[in-house]
């Protein structure tokens, strides 16, 4: 039985103080929930203060990116040991915005993932196709390449323990919407792609939906067999809406 996970990606929102206030509101709303994992991913500047605010609760801390080197002359990068010092147990890697705006590639995703795993941090690795790729019928080819290149050289036991998030990039900010059927179709394909590497890992790896998850559509998405909850975007910025998504138990 795969344990569901709800991770909130705050992107470039919330100062440290705002993050603390959010955490205070969220922890009361989700207290006592133990059958699913809850993760918040603030900007780097909020990690320390948010970590202190959620200490001793059922909420875990994640970062939005990390470098693949231990240390060195890498201006602007944050290392795995720096993240661990703040209390991070998760890290988002290869988000579509990192790929689009900051030249992230499947190769650099793989480097970051390997370093995270070696450091005891669980990667939430993002994959997904653009609108152009979807319209050209390249969805499965793109996602398969991202999964295979991202997981290159990573053992079956490690694959089983990491998290994959499917982002339908074509449905983000385009006015188009990914239906639950479309989301499940790609999630199923991702699981089948991993099964070709390891049947055991395929049954254990958690695959999240990284599209637009809201209290209004969580019920339809959670009916899908291969969706193990979500990497939540805008709805994770408000304690009420994020708690509603977390608490959904249909």
Secondary structure, DSSP 8 states (H G I E B T S, - for coil): ---EEEEEE-TT---HHHHHHHHHHHHHHSTT--SEEEEEE--GGGHHHHHHHHTTSSEEEEES---SSSSSS-TT---HHHHHHHTEEEEEES-HHHHHHS---HHHHHHHHHHHHHTT-EEEEEE---HHHHHTT-HHHHHHHHHHHHTTT--HHHHHHSEEEE--GGGSSSS----HHHHHHHHHHHHHHHHTT-HHHHHH-EEEE-S---TTTHHHHTTSTT--EEEE-GGGGSHHHHHHHHH---
